[in-house]
Amino acid sequence: MGKNDINQIADSVRVVHAGCGVNALSCLQSRANSTYCSLLVGLISAAHQAILRLSSVTYQ
């Protein structure tokens, strides 16, 4: 996997991460969606960790 491939993956993860963040913030307004919010927060956390791992691999 080349450096460009890693950058493309990181760009895709950032887009997904931003989308989940927006959805998570909007759903926090309703307690009925708390389970859905928990899942989104988990996705945000996983995406954030993936970005950190990819960036550490990219810059080594």
mmCIF file as Biopython writes it, N, C-alpha, C and O atoms, coordinates in Angstrom:
data_model
#
loop_
_atom_site.group_PDB
_atom_site.id
_atom_site.type_symbol
_atom_site.label_atom_id
_atom_site.label_alt_id
_atom_site.label_comp_id
_atom_site.label_asym_id
_atom_site.label_entity_id
_atom_site.label_seq_id
_atom_site.pdbx_PDB_ins_code
_atom_site.Cartn_x
_atom_site.Cartn_y
_atom_site.Cartn_z
_atom_site.occupancy
_atom_site.B_iso_or_equiv
_atom_site.auth_seq_id
_atom_site.auth_asym_id
_atom_site.pdbx_PDB_model_num
ATOM 1   N N  . MET A ? 1  ? 0.859   -1.172 0.000  1.0 0.0 1  A 1 
ATOM 2   C CA . MET A ? 1  ? 0.000   0.000  0.000  1.0 0.0 1  A 1 
ATOM 3   C C  . MET A ? 1  ? 0.903   1.232  0.000  1.0 0.0 1  A 1 
ATOM 4   O O  . MET A ? 1  ? 1.767   1.373  0.865  1.0 0.0 1  A 1 
ATOM 5   N N  . GLY A ? 2  ? 0.701   2.112  -0.963 1.0 0.0 2  A 1 
ATOM 6   C CA . GLY A ? 2  ? 1.521   3.306  -1.092 1.0 0.0 2  A 1 
ATOM 7   C C  . GLY A ? 2  ? 1.011   4.449  -0.235 1.0 0.0 2  A 1 
ATOM 8   O O  . GLY A ? 2  ? -0.070  4.386  0.351  1.0 0.0 2  A 1 
ATOM 9   N N  . LYS A ? 3  ? 1.830   5.504  -0.180 1.0 0.0 3  A 1 
ATOM 10  C CA . LYS A ? 3  ? 1.466   6.675  0.623  1.0 0.0 3  A 1 
ATOM 11  C C  . LYS A ? 3  ? 0.169   7.310  0.130  1.0 0.0 3  A 1 
ATOM 12  O O  . LYS A ? 3  ? -0.639  7.766  0.939  1.0 0.0 3  A 1 
ATOM 13  N N  . ASN A ? 4  ? -0.043  7.346  -1.192 1.0 0.0 4  A 1 
ATOM 14  C CA . ASN A ? 4  ? -1.281  7.913  -1.732 1.0 0.0 4  A 1 
ATOM 15  C C  . ASN A ? 4  ? -2.499  7.107  -1.308 1.0 0.0 4  A 1 
ATOM 16  O O  . ASN A ? 4  ? -3.559  7.670  -1.035 1.0 0.0 4  A 1 
ATOM 17  N N  . ASP A ? 5  ? -2.343  5.769  -1.252 1.0 0.0 5  A 1 
ATOM 18  C CA . ASP A ? 5  ? -3.451  4.912  -0.806 1.0 0.0 5  A 1 
ATOM 19  C C  . ASP A ? 5  ? -3.828  5.233  0.638  1.0 0.0 5  A 1 
ATOM 20  O O  . ASP A ? 5  ? -5.009  5.320  0.976  1.0 0.0 5  A 1 
ATOM 21  N N  . ILE A ? 6  ? -2.814  5.409  1.483  1.0 0.0 6  A 1 
ATOM 22  C CA . ILE A ? 6  ? -3.064  5.718  2.895  1.0 0.0 6  A 1 
ATOM 23  C C  . ILE A ? 6  ? -3.752  7.069  3.020  1.0 0.0 6  A 1 
ATOM 24  O O  . ILE A ? 6  ? -4.680  7.225  3.814  1.0 0.0 6  A 1 
ATOM 25  N N  . ASN A ? 7  ? -3.300  8.052  2.236  1.0 0.0 7  A 1 
ATOM 26  C CA . ASN A ? 7  ? -3.928  9.376  2.283  1.0 0.0 7  A 1 
ATOM 27  C C  . ASN A ? 7  ? -5.379  9.319  1.828  1.0 0.0 7  A 1 
ATOM 28  O O  . ASN A ? 7  ? -6.229  10.005 2.396  1.0 0.0 7  A 1 
ATOM 29  N N  . GLN A ? 8  ? -5.680  8.508  0.808  1.0 0.0 8  A 1 
ATOM 30  C CA . GLN A ? 8  ? -7.060  8.383  0.337  1.0 0.0 8  A 1 
ATOM 31  C C  . GLN A ? 8  ? -7.937  7.758  1.413  1.0 0.0 8  A 1 
ATOM 32  O O  . GLN A ? 8  ? -9.075  8.181  1.613  1.0 0.0 8  A 1 
ATOM 33  N N  . ILE A ? 9  ? -7.409  6.753  2.107  1.0 0.0 9  A 1 
ATOM 34  C CA . ILE A ? 9  ? -8.163  6.119  3.194  1.0 0.0 9  A 1 
ATOM 35  C C  . ILE A ? 9  ? -8.408  7.135  4.304  1.0 0.0 9  A 1 
ATOM 36  O O  . ILE A ? 9  ? -9.518  7.237  4.827  1.0 0.0 9  A 1 
ATOM 37  N N  . ALA A ? 10 ? -7.367  7.885  4.662  1.0 0.0 10 A 1 
ATOM 38  C CA . ALA A ? 10 ? -7.509  8.888  5.724  1.0 0.0 10 A 1 
ATOM 39  C C  . ALA A ? 10 ? -8.543  9.935  5.340  1.0 0.0 10 A 1 
ATOM 40  O O  . ALA A ? 10 ? -9.345  10.341 6.181  1.0 0.0 10 A 1 
ATOM 41  N N  . ASP A ? 11 ? -8.541  10.382 4.083  1.0 0.0 11 A 1 
ATOM 42  C CA . ASP A ? 11 ? -9.530  11.355 3.627  1.0 0.0 11 A 1 
ATOM 43  C C  . ASP A ? 11 ? -10.939 10.794 3.738  1.0 0.0 11 A 1 
ATOM 44  O O  . ASP A ? 11 ? -11.858 11.507 4.143  1.0 0.0 11 A 1 
ATOM 45  N N  . SER A ? 12 ? -11.122 9.522  3.382  1.0 0.0 12 A 1 
ATOM 46  C CA . SER A ? 12 ? -12.438 8.888  3.472  1.0 0.0 12 A 1 
ATOM 47  C C  . SER A ? 12 ? -12.893 8.792  4.920  1.0 0.0 12 A 1 
ATOM 48  O O  . SER A ? 12 ? -14.057 9.046  5.231  1.0 0.0 12 A 1 
ATOM 49  N N  . VAL A ? 13 ? -11.975 8.426  5.801  1.0 0.0 13 A 1 
ATOM 50  C CA . VAL A ? 13 ? -12.318 8.305  7.217  1.0 0.0 13 A 1 
ATOM 51  C C  . VAL A ? 13 ? -12.702 9.664  7.779  1.0 0.0 13 A 1 
ATOM 52  O O  . VAL A ? 13 ? -13.639 9.767  8.571  1.0 0.0 13 A 1 
ATOM 53  N N  . ARG A ? 14 ? -11.987 10.709 7.377  1.0 0.0 14 A 1 
ATOM 54  C CA . ARG A ? 14 ? -12.314 12.051 7.871  1.0 0.0 14 A 1 
ATOM 55  C C  . ARG A ? 14 ? -13.723 12.459 7.452  1.0 0.0 14 A 1 
ATOM 56  O O  . ARG A ? 14 ? -14.452 13.064 8.239  1.0 0.0 14 A 1 
ATOM 57  N N  . VAL A ? 15 ? -14.108 12.137 6.233  1.0 0.0 15 A 1 
ATOM 58  C CA . VAL A ? 15 ? -15.451 12.483 5.760  1.0 0.0 15 A 1 
ATOM 59  C C  . VAL A ? 15 ? -16.499 11.740 6.575  1.0 0.0 15 A 1 
ATOM 60  O O  . VAL A ? 15 ? -17.485 12.339 7.006  1.0 0.0 15 A 1 
ATOM 61  N N  . VAL A ? 16 ? -16.299 10.445 6.791  1.0 0.0 16 A 1 
ATOM 62  C CA . VAL A ? 16 ? -17.240 9.652  7.591  1.0 0.0 16 A 1 
ATOM 63  C C  . VAL A ? 16 ? -17.274 10.184 9.012  1.0 0.0 16 A 1 
ATOM 64  O O  . VAL A ? 16 ? -18.344 10.313 9.608  1.0 0.0 16 A 1 
ATOM 65  N N  . HIS A ? 17 ? -16.114 10.490 9.551  1.0 0.0 17 A 1 
ATOM 66  C CA . HIS A ? 17 ? -16.018 10.995 10.919 1.0 0.0 17 A 1 
ATOM 67  C C  . HIS A ? 17 ? -16.799 12.293 11.074 1.0 0.0 17 A 1 
ATOM 68  O O  . HIS A ? 17 ? -17.522 12.464 12.056 1.0 0.0 17 A 1 
ATOM 69  N N  . ALA A ? 18 ? -16.666 13.201 10.127 1.0 0.0 18 A 1 
ATOM 70  C CA . ALA A ? 18 ? -17.389 14.473 10.187 1.0 0.0 18 A 1 
ATOM 71  C C  . ALA A ? 18 ? -18.895 14.239 10.107 1.0 0.0 18 A 1 
ATOM 72  O O  . ALA A ? 18 ? -19.659 14.873 10.836 1.0 0.0 18 A 1 
ATOM 73  N N  . GLY A ? 19 ? -19.323 13.347 9.241  1.0 0.0 19 A 1 
ATOM 74  C CA . GLY A ? 19 ? -20.746 13.055 9.104  1.0 0.0 19 A 1 
ATOM 75  C C  . GLY A ? 19 ? -21.333 12.467 10.368 1.0 0.0 19 A 1 
ATOM 76  O O  . GLY A ? 19 ? -22.437 12.836 10.770 1.0 0.0 19 A 1 
ATOM 77  N N  . CYS A ? 20 ? -20.615 11.564 10.997 1.0 0.0 20 A 1 
ATOM 78  C CA . CYS A ? 20 ? -21.098 10.961 12.237 1.0 0.0 20 A 1 
ATOM 79  C C  . CYS A ? 20 ? -21.180 12.003 13.336 1.0 0.0 20 A 1 
ATOM 80  O O  . CYS A ? 20 ? -22.107 11.988 14.146 1.0 0.0 20 A 1 
ATOM 81  N N  . GLY A ? 21 ? -20.207 12.910 13.366 1.0 0.0 21 A 1 
ATOM 82  C CA . GLY A ? 21 ? -20.203 13.947 14.390 1.0 0.0 21 A 1 
ATOM 83  C C  . GLY A ? 21 ? -21.437 14.825 14.292 1.0 0.0 21 A 1 
ATOM 84  O O  . GLY A ? 21 ? -22.057 15.149 15.305 1.0 0.0 21 A 1 
ATOM 85  N N  . VAL A ? 22 ? -21.787 15.203 13.100 1.0 0.0 22 A 1 
ATOM 86  C CA . VAL A ? 22 ? -22.970 16.037 12.886 1.0 0.0 22 A 1 
ATOM 87  C C  . VAL A ? 22 ? -24.220 15.285 13.319 1.0 0.0 22 A 1 
ATOM 88  O O  . VAL A ? 22 ? -25.077 15.850 13.998 1.0 0.0 22 A 1 
ATOM 89  N N  . ASN A ? 23 ? -24.332 14.024 12.937 1.0 0.0 23 A 1 
ATOM 90  C CA . ASN A ? 23 ? -25.504 13.231 13.312 1.0 0.0 23 A 1 
ATOM 91  C C  . ASN A ? 23 ? -25.571 13.016 14.818 1.0 0.0 23 A 1 
ATOM 92  O O  . ASN A ? 23 ? -26.648 13.084 15.411 1.0 0.0 23 A 1 
ATOM 93  N N  . ALA A ? 24 ? -24.436 12.759 15.431 1.0 0.0 24 A 1 
ATOM 94  C CA . ALA A ? 24 ? -24.418 12.514 16.873 1.0 0.0 24 A 1 
ATOM 95  C C  . ALA A ? 24 ? -24.859 13.755 17.631 1.0 0.0 24 A 1 
ATOM 96  O O  . ALA A ? 24 ? -25.615 13.655 18.597 1.0 0.0 24 A 1 
ATOM 97  N N  . LEU A ? 25 ? -24.395 14.920 17.205 1.0 0.0 25 A 1 
ATOM 98  C CA . LEU A ? 25 ? -24.776 16.152 17.890 1.0 0.0 25 A 1 
ATOM 99  C C  . LEU A ? 25 ? -26.267 16.430 17.747 1.0 0.0 25 A 1 
ATOM 100 O O  . LEU A ? 25 ? -26.913 16.853 18.706 1.0 0.0 25 A 1 
ATOM 101 N N  . SER A ? 26 ? -26.814 16.197 16.569 1.0 0.0 26 A 1 
ATOM 102 C CA . SER A ? 26 ? -28.234 16.477 16.367 1.0 0.0 26 A 1 
ATOM 103 C C  . SER A ? 26 ? -29.118 15.493 17.124 1.0 0.0 26 A 1 
ATOM 104 O O  . SER A ? 26 ? -30.189 15.867 17.603 1.0 0.0 26 A 1 
ATOM 105 N N  . CYS A ? 27 ? -28.685 14.249 17.237 1.0 0.0 27 A 1 
ATOM 106 C CA . CYS A ? 27 ? -29.537 13.266 17.914 1.0 0.0 27 A 1 
ATOM 107 C C  . CYS A ? 27 ? -29.462 13.393 19.427 1.0 0.0 27 A 1 
ATOM 108 O O  . CYS A ? 27 ? -30.315 12.846 20.126 1.0 0.0 27 A 1 
ATOM 109 N N  . LEU A ? 28 ? -28.468 14.100 19.953 1.0 0.0 28 A 1 
ATOM 110 C CA . LEU A ? 28 ? -28.385 14.291 21.397 1.0 0.0 28 A 1 
ATOM 111 C C  . LEU A ? 28 ? -29.544 15.134 21.927 1.0 0.0 28 A 1 
ATOM 112 O O  . LEU A ? 28 ? -29.779 15.175 23.134 1.0 0.0 28 A 1 
ATOM 113 N N  . GLN A ? 29 ? -30.255 15.793 21.044 1.0 0.0 29 A 1 
ATOM 114 C CA . GLN A ? 29 ? -31.384 16.626 21.449 1.0 0.0 29 A 1 
ATOM 115 C C  . GLN A ? 29 ? -32.586 15.787 21.879 1.0 0.0 29 A 1 
ATOM 116 O O  . GLN A ? 29 ? -33.487 16.309 22.535 1.0 0.0 29 A 1 
ATOM 117 N N  . SER A ? 30 ? -32.622 14.529 21.535 1.0 0.0 30 A 1 
ATOM 118 C CA . SER A ? 30 ? -33.768 13.685 21.860 1.0 0.0 30 A 1 
ATOM 119 C C  . SER A ? 30 ? -33.324 12.478 22.675 1.0 0.0 30 A 1 
ATOM 120 O O  . SER A ? 30 ? -32.469 11.710 22.233 1.0 0.0 30 A 1 
ATOM 121 N N  . ARG A ? 31 ? -33.897 12.307 23.861 1.0 0.0 31 A 1 
ATOM 122 C CA . ARG A ? 31 ? -33.541 11.155 24.700 1.0 0.0 31 A 1 
ATOM 123 C C  . ARG A ? 31 ? -34.019 9.841  24.093 1.0 0.0 31 A 1 
ATOM 124 O O  . ARG A ? 31 ? -33.472 8.784  24.407 1.0 0.0 31 A 1 
ATOM 125 N N  . ALA A ? 32 ? -35.014 9.890  23.244 1.0 0.0 32 A 1 
ATOM 126 C CA . ALA A ? 32 ? -35.524 8.674  22.613 1.0 0.0 32 A 1 
ATOM 127 C C  . ALA A ? 32 ? -34.477 8.044  21.710 1.0 0.0 32 A 1 
ATOM 128 O O  . ALA A ? 32 ? -34.537 6.845  21.436 1.0 0.0 32 A 1 
ATOM 129 N N  . ASN A ? 33 ? -33.525 8.829  21.248 1.0 0.0 33 A 1 
ATOM 130 C CA . ASN A ? 33 ? -32.487 8.326  20.351 1.0 0.0 33 A 1 
ATOM 131 C C  . ASN A ? 33 ? -31.188 8.002  21.079 1.0 0.0 33 A 1 
ATOM 132 O O  . ASN A ? 33 ? -30.138 7.936  20.440 1.0 0.0 33 A 1 
ATOM 133 N N  . SER A ? 34 ? -31.224 7.797  22.390 1.0 0.0 34 A 1 
ATOM 134 C CA . SER A ? 34 ? -29.991 7.621  23.150 1.0 0.0 34 A 1 
ATOM 135 C C  . SER A ? 34 ? -29.181 6.404  22.698 1.0 0.0 34 A 1 
ATOM 136 O O  . SER A ? 34 ? -27.951 6.457  22.675 1.0 0.0 34 A 1 
ATOM 137 N N  . THR A ? 35 ? -29.855 5.312  22.339 1.0 0.0 35 A 1 
ATOM 138 C CA . THR A ? 35 ? -29.130 4.135  21.858 1.0 0.0 35 A 1 
ATOM 139 C C  . THR A ? 35 ? -28.454 4.438  20.538 1.0 0.0 35 A 1 
ATOM 140 O O  . THR A ? 35 ? -27.299 4.068  20.325 1.0 0.0 35 A 1 
ATOM 141 N N  . TYR A ? 36 ? -29.168 5.109  19.653 1.0 0.0 36 A 1 
ATOM 142 C CA . TYR A ? 36 ? -28.611 5.507  18.365 1.0 0.0 36 A 1 
ATOM 143 C C  . TYR A ? 36 ? -27.407 6.421  18.569 1.0 0.0 36 A 1 
ATOM 144 O O  . TYR A ? 36 ? -26.395 6.279  17.882 1.0 0.0 36 A 1 
ATOM 145 N N  . CYS A ? 37 ? -27.510 7.349  19.501 1.0 0.0 37 A 1 
ATOM 146 C CA . CYS A ? 37 ? -26.407 8.259  19.799 1.0 0.0 37 A 1 
ATOM 147 C C  . CYS A ? 37 ? -25.197 7.493  20.316 1.0 0.0 37 A 1 
ATOM 148 O O  . CYS A ? 37 ? -24.060 7.784  19.943 1.0 0.0 37 A 1 
ATOM 149 N N  . SER A ? 38 ? -25.447 6.523  21.168 1.0 0.0 38 A 1 
ATOM 150 C CA . SER A ? 38 ? -24.339 5.730  21.704 1.0 0.0 38 A 1 
ATOM 151 C C  . SER A ? 38 ? -23.588 5.022  20.590 1.0 0.0 38 A 1 
ATOM 152 O O  . SER A ? 38 ? -22.359 4.955  20.602 1.0 0.0 38 A 1 
ATOM 153 N N  . LEU A ? 39 ? -24.334 4.494  19.625 1.0 0.0 39 A 1 
ATOM 154 C CA . LEU A ? 39 ? -23.689 3.834  18.492 1.0 0.0 39 A 1 
ATOM 155 C C  . LEU A ? 39 ? -22.869 4.822  17.674 1.0 0.0 39 A 1 
ATOM 156 O O  . LEU A ? 39 ? -21.754 4.513  17.254 1.0 0.0 39 A 1 
ATOM 157 N N  . LEU A ? 40 ? -23.418 6.002  17.448 1.0 0.0 40 A 1 
ATOM 158 C CA . LEU A ? 40 ? -22.691 7.015  16.679 1.0 0.0 40 A 1 
ATOM 159 C C  . LEU A ? 40 ? -21.445 7.489  17.407 1.0 0.0 40 A 1 
ATOM 160 O O  . LEU A ? 40 ? -20.405 7.705  16.785 1.0 0.0 40 A 1 
ATOM 161 N N  . VAL A ? 41 ? -21.541 7.652  18.718 1.0 0.0 41 A 1 
ATOM 162 C CA . VAL A ? 41 ? -20.375 8.065  19.492 1.0 0.0 41 A 1 
ATOM 163 C C  . VAL A ? 41 ? -19.296 6.994  19.397 1.0 0.0 41 A 1 
ATOM 164 O O  . VAL A ? 41 ? -18.109 7.310  19.316 1.0 0.0 41 A 1 
ATOM 165 N N  . GLY A ? 42 ? -19.704 5.730  19.406 1.0 0.0 42 A 1 
ATOM 166 C CA . GLY A ? 42 ? -18.742 4.641  19.220 1.0 0.0 42 A 1 
ATOM 167 C C  . GLY A ? 42 ? -18.081 4.709  17.858 1.0 0.0 42 A 1 
ATOM 168 O O  . GLY A ? 42 ? -16.876 4.486  17.737 1.0 0.0 42 A 1 
ATOM 169 N N  . LEU A ? 43 ? -18.863 5.019  16.827 1.0 0.0 43 A 1 
ATOM 170 C CA . LEU A ? 43 ? -18.299 5.158  15.483 1.0 0.0 43 A 1 
ATOM 171 C C  . LEU A ? 43 ? -17.338 6.333  15.407 1.0 0.0 43 A 1 
ATOM 172 O O  . LEU A ? 43 ? -16.290 6.245  14.767 1.0 0.0 43 A 1 
ATOM 173 N N  . ILE A ? 44 ? -17.694 7.427  16.057 1.0 0.0 44 A 1 
ATOM 174 C CA . ILE A ? 44 ? -16.814 8.600  16.074 1.0 0.0 44 A 1 
ATOM 175 C C  . ILE A ? 44 ? -15.489 8.233  16.729 1.0 0.0 44 A 1 
ATOM 176 O O  . ILE A ? 44 ? -14.421 8.580  16.223 1.0 0.0 44 A 1 
ATOM 177 N N  . SER A ? 45 ? -15.561 7.539  17.842 1.0 0.0 45 A 1 
ATOM 178 C CA . SER A ? 45 ? -14.350 7.140  18.555 1.0 0.0 45 A 1 
ATOM 179 C C  . SER A ? 45 ? -13.482 6.231  17.692 1.0 0.0 45 A 1 
ATOM 180 O O  . SER A ? 45 ? -12.268 6.416  17.617 1.0 0.0 45 A 1 
ATOM 181 N N  . ALA A ? 46 ? -14.104 5.254  17.044 1.0 0.0 46 A 1 
ATOM 182 C CA . ALA A ? 46 ? -13.357 4.328  16.184 1.0 0.0 46 A 1 
ATOM 183 C C  . ALA A ? 46 ? -12.728 5.063  15.008 1.0 0.0 46 A 1 
ATOM 184 O O  . ALA A ? 46 ? -11.579 4.800  14.654 1.0 0.0 46 A 1 
ATOM 185 N N  . ALA A ? 47 ? -13.473 5.982  14.402 1.0 0.0 47 A 1 
ATOM 186 C CA . ALA A ? 47 ? -12.941 6.744  13.270 1.0 0.0 47 A 1 
ATOM 187 C C  . ALA A ? 47 ? -11.792 7.634  13.718 1.0 0.0 47 A 1 
ATOM 188 O O  . ALA A ? 47 ? -10.797 7.773  13.007 1.0 0.0 47 A 1 
ATOM 189 N N  . HIS A ? 48 ? -11.924 8.232  14.881 1.0 0.0 48 A 1 
ATOM 190 C CA . HIS A ? 48 ? -10.869 9.101  15.400 1.0 0.0 48 A 1 
ATOM 191 C C  . HIS A ? 48 ? -9.600  8.295  15.654 1.0 0.0 48 A 1 
ATOM 192 O O  . HIS A ? 48 ? -8.505  8.741  15.311 1.0 0.0 48 A 1 
ATOM 193 N N  . GLN A ? 49 ? -9.736  7.122  16.247 1.0 0.0 49 A 1 
ATOM 194 C CA . GLN A ? 49 ? -8.580  6.265  16.493 1.0 0.0 49 A 1 
ATOM 195 C C  . GLN A ? 49 ? -7.937  5.833  15.185 1.0 0.0 49 A 1 
ATOM 196 O O  . GLN A ? 49 ? -6.711  5.765  15.090 1.0 0.0 49 A 1 
ATOM 197 N N  . ALA A ? 50 ? -8.753  5.539  14.171 1.0 0.0 50 A 1 
ATOM 198 C CA . ALA A ? 50 ? -8.215  5.142  12.865 1.0 0.0 50 A 1 
ATOM 199 C C  . ALA A ? 50 ? -7.413  6.276  12.243 1.0 0.0 50 A 1 
ATOM 200 O O  . ALA A ? 50 ? -6.360  6.037  11.651 1.0 0.0 50 A 1 
ATOM 201 N N  . ILE A ? 51 ? -7.896  7.500  12.368 1.0 0.0 51 A 1 
ATOM 202 C CA . ILE A ? 51 ? -7.169  8.655  11.828 1.0 0.0 51 A 1 
ATOM 203 C C  . ILE A ? 51 ? -5.831  8.804  12.538 1.0 0.0 51 A 1 
ATOM 204 O O  . ILE A ? 51 ? -4.808  9.040  11.895 1.0 0.0 51 A 1 
ATOM 205 N N  . LEU A ? 52 ? -5.834  8.668  13.853 1.0 0.0 52 A 1 
ATOM 206 C CA . LEU A ? 52 ? -4.587  8.806  14.603 1.0 0.0 52 A 1 
ATOM 207 C C  . LEU A ? 52 ? -3.592  7.722  14.209 1.0 0.0 52 A 1 
ATOM 208 O O  . LEU A ? 52 ? -2.401  7.995  14.058 1.0 0.0 52 A 1 
ATOM 209 N N  . ARG A ? 53 ? -4.074  6.503  14.045 1.0 0.0 53 A 1 
ATOM 210 C CA . ARG A ? 53 ? -3.185  5.407  13.651 1.0 0.0 53 A 1 
ATOM 211 C C  . ARG A ? 53 ? -2.639  5.617  12.249 1.0 0.0 53 A 1 
ATOM 212 O O  . ARG A ? 53 ? -1.451  5.408  12.005 1.0 0.0 53 A 1 
ATOM 213 N N  . LEU A ? 54 ? -3.499  6.028  11.325 1.0 0.0 54 A 1 
ATOM 214 C CA . LEU A ? 54 ? -3.047  6.268  9.954  1.0 0.0 54 A 1 
ATOM 215 C C  . LEU A ? 54 ? -2.042  7.407  9.892  1.0 0.0 54 A 1 
ATOM 216 O O  . LEU A ? 54 ? -1.059  7.331  9.154  1.0 0.0 54 A 1 
ATOM 217 N N  . SER A ? 55 ? -2.279  8.455  10.657 1.0 0.0 55 A 1 
ATOM 218 C CA . SER A ? 55 ? -1.349  9.583  10.617 1.0 0.0 55 A 1 
ATOM 219 C C  . SER A ? 55 ? -0.012  9.204  11.224 1.0 0.0 55 A 1 
ATOM 220 O O  . SER A ? 55 ? 1.023   9.685  10.763 1.0 0.0 55 A 1 
ATOM 221 N N  . SER A ? 56 ? 0.001   8.352  12.249 1.0 0.0 56 A 1 
ATOM 222 C CA . SER A ? 56 ? 1.280   7.943  12.832 1.0 0.0 56 A 1 
ATOM 223 C C  . SER A ? 56 ? 2.045   7.031  11.882 1.0 0.0 56 A 1 
ATOM 224 O O  . SER A ? 56 ? 3.274   7.072  11.847 1.0 0.0 56 A 1 
ATOM 225 N N  . VAL A ? 57 ? 1.338   6.208  11.109 1.0 0.0 57 A 1 
ATOM 226 C CA . VAL A ? 57 ? 1.988   5.339  10.124 1.0 0.0 57 A 1 
ATOM 227 C C  . VAL A ? 57 ? 2.502   6.164  8.951  1.0 0.0 57 A 1 
ATOM 228 O O  . VAL A ? 57 ? 3.585   5.899  8.428  1.0 0.0 57 A 1 
ATOM 229 N N  . THR A ? 58 ? 1.734   7.155  8.540  1.0 0.0 58 A 1 
ATOM 230 C CA . THR A ? 58 ? 2.091   7.979  7.387  1.0 0.0 58 A 1 
ATOM 231 C C  . THR A ? 58 ? 3.363   8.770  7.634  1.0 0.0 58 A 1 
ATOM 232 O O  . THR A ? 58 ? 4.182   8.920  6.727  1.0 0.0 58 A 1 
ATOM 233 N N  . TYR A ? 59 ? 3.542   9.277  8.840  1.0 0.0 59 A 1 
ATOM 234 C CA . TYR A ? 59 ? 4.666   10.171 9.114  1.0 0.0 59 A 1 
ATOM 235 C C  . TYR A ? 59 ? 5.900   9.465  9.649  1.0 0.0 59 A 1 
ATOM 236 O O  . TYR A ? 59 ? 6.858   10.136 10.034 1.0 0.0 59 A 1 
ATOM 237 N N  . GLN A ? 60 ? 5.914   8.158  9.688  1.0 0.0 60 A 1 
ATOM 238 C CA . GLN A ? 60 ? 7.101   7.435  10.163 1.0 0.0 60 A 1 
ATOM 239 C C  . GLN A ? 60 ? 8.094   7.233  9.059  1.0 0.0 60 A 1 
ATOM 240 O O  . GLN A ? 60 ? 9.152   6.642  9.281  1.0 0.0 60 A 1 
#
